[in-house]
């Protein structure tokens, strides 16, 4: 649900509302004003946070949340809420969370395409994820994914200048990176 239908649903189900001011921050307001002042600026500032997880039994989960792109068209729905585009989890193959130019992730069913490659081609998670990100880039899209398979193998490919990412294994150190550099461990 989006728009007025979503508002009506929330009212009918007693969901609490708050004033739009609650979500206001000066930093984001200034960013929006800069974007509105330059009509040539491409609205490709991503605000996505994603996570994938594997539990001790090998069960997988994926979650993705986004503020959307700065300067997006009113009413635009990106890939984040579309299962198979920006988020996907299947215990038999992998869990994936994506960030990037959502229209390309939707057209290519990117998160599901990674799982399908594992299921049908025998590729590893890393091979499948890199292939899908490369396909999106060849089509003009950009972004990246985080993924985990039932054995705990990770994939974190991206086609942008950088992508904030990290991982931790049960009882282990926290590993983080932004660009193509090796992960830092804490």
Backbone torsions as a table, in degrees:
resi	resn	phi	psi	omega
1	UNK	NA	140.8	173.9
2	UNK	-140.5	166.6	173.8
3	UNK	62.6	-144.6	-175.7
4	UNK	-62.3	-33.4	177.3
5	UNK	-61.8	-39.6	178.1
6	UNK	-67.7	-40.9	179.0
7	UNK	-62.8	-46.2	179.7
8	UNK	-61.0	-43.5	179.2
9	UNK	-59.3	-45.5	-179.6
10	UNK	-63.1	-43.6	179.1
11	UNK	-61.9	-44.4	-179.1
12	UNK	-63.1	-25.6	-177.2
13	UNK	-106.4	14.2	173.1
14	UNK	70.2	25.0	178.4
15	UNK	-73.8	132.7	-179.1
16	UNK	-70.5	140.0	176.8
17	UNK	-108.2	156.1	173.2
18	UNK	-134.5	161.7	-179.5
19	UNK	-67.3	144.9	177.9
20	UNK	-53.8	-28.6	-179.8
21	UNK	-57.7	-27.6	179.6
22	UNK	-56.1	-32.9	-175.9
23	UNK	-92.1	-0.4	-175.4
24	UNK	-77.7	133.0	167.8
25	UNK	-131.4	145.1	-179.2
26	UNK	-60.9	-41.2	-177.9
27	UNK	-61.4	-45.8	179.7
28	UNK	-68.6	-35.8	177.9
29	UNK	-61.9	-44.9	178.9
30	UNK	-64.5	-40.1	178.3
31	UNK	-61.2	-43.4	178.6
32	UNK	-63.5	-42.7	180.0
33	UNK	-61.7	-41.5	177.1
34	UNK	-62.5	-40.9	179.9
35	UNK	-65.1	-39.9	-179.2
36	UNK	-71.2	-27.4	-179.5
37	UNK	-73.5	-23.4	-177.0
38	UNK	-115.3	94.1	-176.5
39	UNK	-65.3	-15.7	179.1
40	UNK	-83.6	-13.9	-176.0
41	UNK	-66.4	129.9	176.8
42	UNK	-75.0	132.6	-179.1
43	UNK	-81.7	65.5	-176.9
44	UNK	-119.2	37.8	174.7
45	UNK	-93.3	112.6	-174.8
46	UNK	-89.5	148.8	178.4
47	UNK	-132.8	42.5	-174.0
48	UNK	-97.1	142.0	171.6
49	UNK	-124.6	128.1	-179.6
50	UNK	-132.2	155.2	177.4
51	UNK	-146.6	144.9	172.0
52	UNK	-128.7	150.8	-178.1
53	UNK	-147.5	153.2	174.5
54	UNK	-130.4	128.9	178.1
55	UNK	-91.5	-179.3	-175.4
56	UNK	-62.5	-23.5	179.2
57	UNK	-88.7	-5.3	-178.2
58	UNK	92.8	3.8	176.5
59	UNK	-70.6	142.2	-174.0
60	UNK	-115.0	151.2	176.2
61	UNK	-146.1	150.2	176.0
62	UNK	-136.3	143.8	176.5
63	UNK	-141.9	141.4	-179.3
64	UNK	-141.6	135.0	177.5
65	UNK	-134.9	144.0	-179.0
66	UNK	-146.1	152.5	169.7
67	UNK	-95.5	-3.1	-179.5
68	UNK	84.7	-175.3	-179.6
69	UNK	-89.5	141.2	174.7
70	UNK	-62.0	130.6	178.0
71	UNK	78.0	17.8	-179.0
72	UNK	-66.2	159.1	177.2
73	UNK	-66.8	139.3	177.1
74	UNK	-57.4	133.3	179.8
75	UNK	86.6	-3.8	-179.6
76	UNK	-63.6	133.2	173.1
77	UNK	-114.0	122.0	-178.8
78	UNK	-89.7	-162.4	-175.7
79	UNK	-79.0	-22.1	-172.6
80	UNK	-53.0	-48.9	-177.1
81	UNK	-83.0	0.0	-176.2
82	UNK	-98.2	108.2	-179.6
83	UNK	-62.8	128.9	-177.3
84	UNK	102.2	-24.3	178.0
85	UNK	-95.3	-65.4	-177.6
86	UNK	-103.4	-12.3	-177.2
87	UNK	-147.3	140.0	176.1
88	UNK	-163.3	142.6	173.8
89	UNK	-147.6	135.4	-179.1
90	UNK	-150.3	118.8	-176.5
91	UNK	-57.8	-22.0	-178.8
92	UNK	-80.9	-19.8	-174.0
93	UNK	-128.5	-67.4	-174.1
94	UNK	-169.9	169.6	169.2
95	UNK	-120.0	135.2	-175.5
96	UNK	-136.2	138.2	170.1
97	UNK	-128.5	133.3	-173.4
98	UNK	-117.7	157.0	172.0
99	UNK	-141.9	145.5	178.5
100	UNK	146.4	-155.9	-178.5
101	UNK	-77.3	96.4	-168.4
102	UNK	-54.4	-36.6	-178.4
103	UNK	-58.7	-36.3	178.5
104	UNK	-72.0	-38.4	177.9
105	UNK	-65.4	-34.1	177.4
106	UNK	-69.5	-51.5	-177.5
107	UNK	-58.0	-34.2	-177.0
108	UNK	-97.7	1.8	-175.2
109	UNK	42.8	52.7	-165.9
110	UNK	-56.7	-48.8	-177.6
111	UNK	-63.5	-42.6	177.4
112	UNK	-67.7	-37.1	-179.5
113	UNK	-59.1	-35.6	177.4
114	UNK	-64.3	-47.5	178.8
115	UNK	-62.0	-40.4	-179.7
116	UNK	-63.4	-37.8	177.8
117	UNK	-63.7	-40.3	177.4
118	UNK	-63.0	-44.7	-176.1
119	UNK	-68.7	-38.9	-169.3
120	UNK	-108.8	-15.9	-176.1
121	UNK	-114.5	-14.3	-177.0
122	UNK	79.3	6.3	177.3
123	UNK	-66.4	154.9	171.9
124	UNK	-74.1	165.9	177.2
125	UNK	-58.4	-45.2	-179.0
126	UNK	-62.5	-43.6	178.9
127	UNK	-61.8	-45.7	-178.2
128	UNK	-64.9	-45.0	-178.5
129	UNK	-65.3	-43.8	178.5
130	UNK	-63.7	-39.3	179.6
131	UNK	-63.0	-43.4	-179.8
132	UNK	-67.4	-43.0	177.7
133	UNK	-62.4	-39.3	177.0
134	UNK	-63.9	-39.3	177.9
135	UNK	-63.6	-42.6	178.1
136	UNK	-62.2	-43.5	180.0
137	UNK	-63.1	-41.0	179.3
138	UNK	-64.1	-28.4	179.2
139	UNK	-85.7	-4.8	179.5
140	UNK	105.2	0.3	179.4
141	UNK	-92.0	165.4	177.4
142	UNK	-143.8	156.5	178.7
143	UNK	151.7	-159.7	-179.1
144	UNK	-163.4	174.6	179.4
145	UNK	-138.9	158.0	164.9
146	UNK	-118.5	137.9	-178.3
147	UNK	-147.7	154.6	175.6
148	UNK	-141.2	145.0	177.8
149	UNK	-107.7	174.6	-176.6
150	UNK	-60.4	-23.3	178.3
151	UNK	-86.4	-6.9	-179.6
152	UNK	95.8	3.7	176.2
153	UNK	-68.1	143.6	-177.6
154	UNK	-111.5	153.7	170.3
155	UNK	-139.4	133.3	-178.3
156	UNK	-140.7	48.9	-176.8
157	UNK	-79.1	155.0	176.6
158	UNK	-153.2	156.8	-180.0
159	UNK	-115.1	9.3	178.4
160	UNK	-96.4	176.5	179.1
161	UNK	-60.4	-33.7	179.8
162	UNK	-161.5	165.8	176.2
163	UNK	-153.0	119.7	176.3
164	UNK	-62.5	128.5	-179.3
165	UNK	-156.5	157.7	179.1
166	UNK	-164.8	168.2	176.3
167	UNK	-155.4	158.4	175.5
168	UNK	-146.6	141.8	175.4
169	UNK	-108.6	157.3	-176.1
170	UNK	-47.1	116.7	177.7
171	UNK	75.9	3.1	-175.5
172	UNK	-99.1	-176.1	179.0
173	UNK	-76.0	159.6	174.8
174	UNK	-89.9	129.7	-179.3
175	UNK	-115.2	129.8	-178.7
176	UNK	-135.2	155.1	175.5
177	UNK	-159.9	160.1	175.9
178	UNK	-121.0	-50.4	-176.2
179	UNK	-101.7	-152.5	-179.3
180	UNK	-84.2	8.2	-178.7
181	UNK	-70.4	163.0	175.5
182	UNK	-62.5	153.4	178.5
183	UNK	-64.7	140.6	171.2
184	UNK	-89.8	142.1	179.4
185	UNK	-112.8	139.0	179.0
186	UNK	-122.9	NA	NA
